[in-house]
Amino acid sequence: MEGASTNGVLSKLSLLEVEARSRGSHPQPQQSRVKELKAKVEALKAKRDQLKAELQTHKLLQRLRLSEVNHSEEEDMDEDSESSRVLRLMARHSELTDLLRAHRLIGGYEVVKTHQGKGVCVSIATGYEGVYLDTYNLEMDTNPKVRISRHNIPPFIPLDTLAEQSDLQTGIRTFLDTLSQHLNAYVGRRQQLKLMKEQHKSVEVMESNILCSMLVLMFTMPEQVDVLCLLDYKDLSRCLPTQVKLDCEDEKLTDSPQWKKSCSLLMELPVHRALTAMKKMGTIV
């Protein structure tokens, strides 16, 4: 019994060995099959990637075409829309307003007929260093003769004197030019005073008048010495002073070349610019 059992086991082992050898003796067909399948997988992957790329390209083209169509429709719609027309009119109005303002600032006047053509309203714009400031108006009768009926010119501007000197009946343009010169000089002096207060906190305004035709300033020197400065604008058609006076306890100081140079600056430059130059020179703090 034991011999038969042993023979049975050995026979099975021999059979398994034969099968193993048989498998080992035919490896090529299986390896070829595996390689073939791998090649098919790689080909399918490549085809898949190609289809994905084509699909993405197709989608992108569709989006571009749709975007162009929508943009064209929006342009057509905007071109004909009420809002578009309003915006174009607003832009044109702004351009014309800027041109009119520039025309006024270089000496032009806006003239509007009043009283059914029997009178006119003249607007005079003022500005300083390119900044548009105030507008003044005169309403004038032209029939039977030219005369000023209403206006908002400041009372300290010699309007009647200017009208008499120019003769409204024959020299209306001369009158308007002279009046504009006086108004621009006034707002120019006023603007200089405003800029001086903003830019030079250390300079104290001791006295001024509504016409800005007289200023009394106090400077402080580096030696902590105070100097009073009088700026007198006798020519009301100009922005610059006609006279500069300095007052200090040390009389020799005001006669020094440095202060003579400062007086020249105050006569030749707007006051806020002259003070800036004096600070750079070290004359005042």
Buried (B, 14 or more C-beta within 10 A) or exposed (E): EEEEEEEEEEEEEEEEEEEEEEEEEEEEEEEEEEEEEEEEEEEEEEEEEEEEEEEEEEEEEEEEEEEEEEEEEEEEEEEEEEEEEEEEEEEEEEEEEEEBBEEBBEEBBBEEEBEEEEBBBBBBBBBBEEEEBBBBBBBBBBEEEBEBEEBEBBEBBBBEEBBEEBEBEEBBEBBBBBBBBBBBBBBBBBBBBEBBEEEBEEBBEEEBEEBBBBBBBBBBBEEEEEBBBBBBBEEBBBBBBEEBEBEBEEEEBBEEEEBEBBBEBBBEBBBBBBBBBBBEEEBBE
